Every structure is written in C-alpha cells, then in structure tokens.
Amino acid sequence: MREIEPIPFLDKFKIWLDKSAQILLPKSYLGIAVSYVLNNWQALTRYVENGGLGIDNNVTERDIRPFTTERKNWMFAQSVKGAEASATLYSIVMTCCAHDINPYFYFQKLFEALPNREEDADLSDLLPWHAQFKS
C-alpha cells in the first residue's frame, strides 16, 4: 500500500514544487518553504521505500517533550550537582517508561539490590531493560 498510494500524490507535489520554485521569490515565506521541501525531498520520500519508517516523528517528539520541559526546571536547581542528580533521576525514569517498566517498582528493586553490591561492581545487570525488572 505504502509503495502505491502516496507515489502519484508525491509525483504531482514534486512537479508543483519545481514549477513554484521557478516563479516564487526565494526570500518570500512560500519561496523559503518550497526551497526547504526541495532540499529535503529525498528524506521526505524515503518512507515510501521502507515500510519500517514512519511518515513523521511524532512518537519521538512526544517522548522527548517531558525532558525538554524538565530541562527548564533544572535551571533553578540550587547547585550544579543538584541539577545533575535531578537530570540523572529523570533520565532513569524516562528509560523505564520507554521500556514499559513501572519506575516505582524499578527503583524499589534497585534500592534492594544496590546495598548488596561491591563498591566497584559491574551494575549493567541492574539497567532498566533487563527482564528481572519487568514485573
């Protein structure tokens, strides 16, 4: 479906873009927009070639929105170390969410496991995406 339905529309759109680029003033808002689309045409049409690619990046935008909001809050941390700790904690919570793990249960298991570890022990098995934290 993806290889068939959008191609005629994209072909007509490309023809319109090429014609418009010749008659629009390059510094006009529409001229800038047409130029931008033409300069990114290959990236725009790549989703037709690969069924695994989405037509937009809405999922990614939605996933990073909370982080960008929090980044503004870190400006008001009492210290650099406080801001770093807050950012680290938030990063772990968002990683849990990305892997469908309840952060509360992850931290509960993490705080049970950490005191029993050597100071310089490998902690990679405690990362959120390991199966032991999926419950």
C-alpha positions as CSV (number, residue, x, y, z in Angstrom):
1,M,0.0,0.0,0.0
2,R,2.7,2.5,1.0
3,E,4.6,2.0,-2.2
4,I,1.4,2.5,-4.3
5,E,-0.8,5.1,-2.8
6,P,1.4,8.1,-2.0
7,I,3.6,7.9,-5.1
8,P,1.2,9.6,-7.5
9,F,0.5,12.4,-5.0
10,L,4.2,12.9,-4.3
11,D,4.9,13.0,-8.0
12,K,2.3,15.7,-8.5
13,F,3.5,17.6,-5.5
14,K,7.1,17.5,-6.8
15,I,6.0,18.9,-10.2
16,W,4.2,21.7,-8.4
17,L,7.3,22.4,-6.2
18,D,9.6,22.6,-9.2
19,K,7.3,25.0,-11.1
20,S,6.7,27.1,-8.0
21,A,10.4,27.3,-7.3
22,Q,10.9,29.0,-10.7
23,I,8.3,31.7,-10.1
24,L,8.4,32.4,-6.4
25,L,10.7,35.0,-4.8
26,P,13.4,33.0,-3.0
27,K,13.2,35.1,0.2
28,S,9.4,35.0,0.4
29,Y,7.8,32.8,3.0
30,L,6.4,30.4,0.4
31,G,9.7,30.5,-1.6
32,I,11.6,29.5,1.6
33,A,9.2,26.7,2.3
34,V,9.3,25.4,-1.3
35,S,13.1,25.5,-1.2
36,Y,13.2,23.7,2.1
37,V,11.0,20.9,0.8
38,L,13.0,20.5,-2.4
39,N,16.3,20.4,-0.4
40,N,14.9,17.7,1.8
41,W,13.0,15.8,-0.9
42,Q,15.0,12.5,-0.6
43,A,14.4,12.4,3.2
44,L,10.7,13.3,2.7
45,T,10.1,10.4,0.3
46,R,12.3,7.8,1.9
47,Y,9.4,6.5,4.0
48,V,7.8,5.2,0.8
49,E,10.8,2.9,0.1
50,N,11.0,1.4,3.6
51,G,7.8,0.2,5.4
52,G,9.6,0.4,8.7
53,L,9.9,4.1,8.6
54,G,7.2,6.4,9.7
55,I,6.0,9.4,7.7
56,D,6.5,11.6,10.8
57,N,8.5,11.7,14.0
58,N,5.5,12.3,16.3
59,V,6.4,9.4,18.6
60,T,9.9,10.7,19.2
61,E,8.6,14.3,19.7
62,R,6.1,13.1,22.2
63,D,8.7,11.1,24.1
64,I,11.2,14.0,24.4
65,R,8.7,16.7,25.3
66,P,8.7,15.9,29.0
67,F,12.5,16.0,29.1
68,T,12.7,19.4,27.4
69,T,10.1,20.7,30.0
70,E,12.2,19.4,32.9
71,R,15.4,20.9,31.4
72,K,13.9,24.3,32.1
73,N,13.2,23.3,35.7
74,W,16.9,22.3,36.2
75,M,17.9,25.9,35.6
76,F,16.6,26.7,39.1
77,A,18.4,23.9,40.9
78,Q,20.3,25.0,44.0
79,S,23.6,23.7,42.6
80,V,25.1,22.0,39.6
81,K,25.3,18.7,41.4
82,G,21.6,19.0,42.3
83,A,20.7,19.7,38.7
84,E,22.9,16.7,37.6
85,A,21.2,14.4,40.1
86,S,17.8,15.5,39.1
87,A,18.6,15.0,35.4
88,T,20.0,11.6,36.1
89,L,17.0,10.5,38.1
90,Y,14.7,11.9,35.4
91,S,16.7,10.0,32.7
92,I,16.3,6.7,34.6
93,V,12.5,7.3,35.0
94,M,12.1,8.1,31.2
95,T,14.2,5.0,30.3
96,C,11.9,2.9,32.5
97,C,8.9,4.4,30.7
98,A,10.4,3.7,27.3
99,H,10.7,0.0,28.2
100,D,7.3,-0.3,29.8
101,I,8.7,-0.6,33.3
102,N,7.0,0.9,36.3
103,P,9.7,3.3,37.7
104,Y,8.4,2.8,41.3
105,F,9.0,-1.0,41.1
106,Y,12.3,-0.5,39.3
107,F,13.6,1.8,42.0
108,Q,12.3,-0.5,44.7
109,K,14.3,-3.4,43.3
110,L,17.3,-1.2,42.5
111,F,17.5,0.0,46.1
112,E,17.2,-3.5,47.4
113,A,20.0,-4.7,45.1
114,L,22.5,-1.8,45.4
115,P,23.4,-2.2,49.1
116,N,24.5,-5.8,48.5
117,R,26.9,-4.9,45.7
118,E,30.7,-4.3,45.9
119,E,31.6,-0.6,45.5
120,D,33.3,-1.1,42.1
121,A,31.0,-4.0,40.9
122,D,29.5,-4.1,37.4
123,L,26.0,-2.7,37.5
124,S,24.9,-3.4,34.0
125,D,22.6,-6.2,35.1
126,L,20.6,-3.5,37.0
127,L,19.8,-1.5,33.9
128,P,16.0,-1.0,33.4
129,W,15.7,-3.1,30.3
130,H,16.8,-6.4,32.0
131,A,14.0,-8.9,32.4
132,Q,14.3,-9.0,36.2
133,F,12.8,-5.5,36.4
134,K,9.9,-6.1,34.1
135,S,7.4,-7.1,36.8
